């Protein structure tokens, strides 16, 4: 007797952007450009934080972790998408699909928690400046970073493990340019009830709770800034968190557009567009936002470039 959990499909076909063949060259150029900018920008951020003593603080330590997550996120998606645009048919093995799903879920959930941690760091710096150094100690920052990576890896392992238990015995064309949970649910010929429940739980924790905590942190920050009497003090306080606030808005907007919608209203075309926002544009824009809007990062970058020139 055949096991009901047996997987008959050994490989999937990623539909990608083949429905727009006229835009293939344009998409290849755009994606290749964005991937290069993301890799260079995030690598520069990691190098600056690592080798610049002036950036050895909690805020930049978490920024270094964010840059690492962005590299993992975009690298788990774009190389395969570029192959699909170049090749006539873009296939991915079942194991390769699960691997891509794991790293994408890992980086995505990690970023949601890390943005909350970074918001808490800004809250402590602005609302409790006298206790900032003692409370945001290197030991606590290291523990928070480890907690972010470990909890997200656990979440990703659960979803990937549950996905491998599903049966795929019919169509194998994924209506997306990477392996994602919603389109894989549509291809399964077995019950996805447990998977759906765990997905809702993960969305509630990683999306909902972290979003609320981030809002609370920035609510306290804005209230504290408005109470300041000095206009210069307000400007300085806001400048320390404006870059992070822009990154938070960009990432949550793209994630909510991509995933926070009823399953019955799932649209492959809309999902592709919104997925580009959080998996490609966000990792590309994050280092630019922090570099262009942060005086300390620009100074460190200037010193690094001047040392190379000499």
C-alpha positions, 0 to 999 in steps of 0.5 A, spaced: 500 500 500 502 506 498 503 511 503 499 517 503 505 522 505 509 519 499 511 525 494 510 523 487 513 530 484 521 530 484 521 537 481 517 543 480 517 548 474 517 555 476 513 559 472 516 566 473 515 571 468 514 567 462 508 570 461 511 577 459 517 574 454 517 581 451 520 584 458 525 578 459 531 582 457 529 588 461 527 584 467 534 580 466 538 587 466 534 590 472 534 584 477 542 583 475 543 590 477 539 590 483 542 583 485 549 587 484 547 593 488 544 589 494 550 584 495 555 590 494 551 595 499 550 590 504 557 587 504 559 594 505 555 595 511 558 589 514 565 591 513 564 598 515 561 595 522 566 590 523 572 594 521 570 601 524 571 602 531 566 608 531 560 604 529 561 598 535 555 600 538 548 596 539 545 600 533 550 598 528 551 591 531 544 590 529 544 593 522 550 588 521 545 583 522 540 586 518 545 586 512 547 579 513 539 577 513 538 581 506 544 578 503 541 571 505 534 573 502 535 576 496 541 570 494 535 565 496 531 568 490 534 572 485 539 567 482 534 562 480 529 567 478 535 570 473 536 562 471 529 562 469 529 568 465 535 566 461 533 559 460 526 556 456 524 552 462 526 553 469 525 547 473 527 546 481 528 539 484 524 538 490 529 538 495 532 545 492 525 547 492 525 546 500 532 549 501 529 555 497 523 555 502 527 554 508 532 560 507 527 565 504 522 563 511 529 564 515 531 571 513 524 573 512 522 571 519 529 574 522 528 580 519 521 581 522 524 580 529 530 584 528 526 590 526 522 589 533 529 589 536 532 595 533 526 599 534 527 597 542 534 599 541 532 606 539 526 606 544 532 605 549 537 610 546 531 616 546 527 615 551 532 612 557 538 615 555 541 614 562 540 607 562 542 605 555 549 603 556 547 599 562 541 595 559 543 595 552 550 591 553 554 587 548 552 581 552 544 582 551 545 584 544 549 578 542 543 574 546 538 578 542 541 577 535 542 569 537 535 569 539 533 572 533 537 567 528 535 561 532 527 562 533 527 564 526 531 558 524 526 554 528 520 557 525 523 555 518 524 548 520 517 547 522 514 550 515 519 546 511 518 540 515 511 540 514 511 542 507 515 535 505 510 531 509 505 533 503 503 529 497 504 532 490 502 528 485 499 532 480 501 539 477 508 541 478 508 548 475 509 553 481 505 560 479 511 564 482 518 565 481 520 562 487 518 556 492 513 559 496 508 557 501 501 559 498 503 556 491 505 550 494 499 549 498 495 550 491 499 544 488 498 539 494 493 533 493 493 532 500 490 536 506 494 542 508 490 544 514 496 543 519 500 547 515 495 552 514 494 553 522 502 553 523 502 558 518 497 563 521 500 562 528 507 564 525 503 570 521 500 572 528 507 572 532 512 574 526 507 579 523 502 581 528 506 581 535 512 584 532 508 589 528 504 591 534 511 591 539 514 596 533 508 601 533 509 601 541 516 602 541 515 608 536 509 611 539 513 612 545 519 615 541 515 620 538 511 622 544 518 623 547 521 627 541 515 631 542 516 633 549 523 635 548 523 643 548 529 644 544 528 644 536 535 641 535 534 636 540 528 634 536 532 634 530 537 630 532 533 624 536 529 623 530 535 623 525 537 617 529 531 613 528 528 616 521 532 611 517 530 605 521 523 607 521 523 608 513 526 601 513 520 598 517 515 601 513 518 599 507 518 592 509 512 591 513 508 594 507 511 589 502 510 583 507 503 585 508 501 586 501 504 579 499 501 575 505 496 578 509 490 576 505 485 571 504 487 564 501 481 565 496 483 571 494 490 569 492 493 572 485 499 569 482 500 575 478 499 580 484 504 575 489 509 576 484 509 583 484 509 584 491 514 579 493 519 583 488 518 588 493 520 584 500 525 579 497 529 584 492 527 591 493 527 591 500 534 588 501 537 593 495 534 599 498 536 598 506 543 599 505 542 605 501 537 608 506 542 607 512 548 610 508 545 616 505 541 618 511 546 616 517 552 621 518 556 616 522 556 611 516 557 616 511 563 618 515 566 611 516 565 610 509 569 616 507 575 613 511 574 607 508 575 609 501 580 614 503 584 608 506 583 604 500 586 611 495 592 611 499 
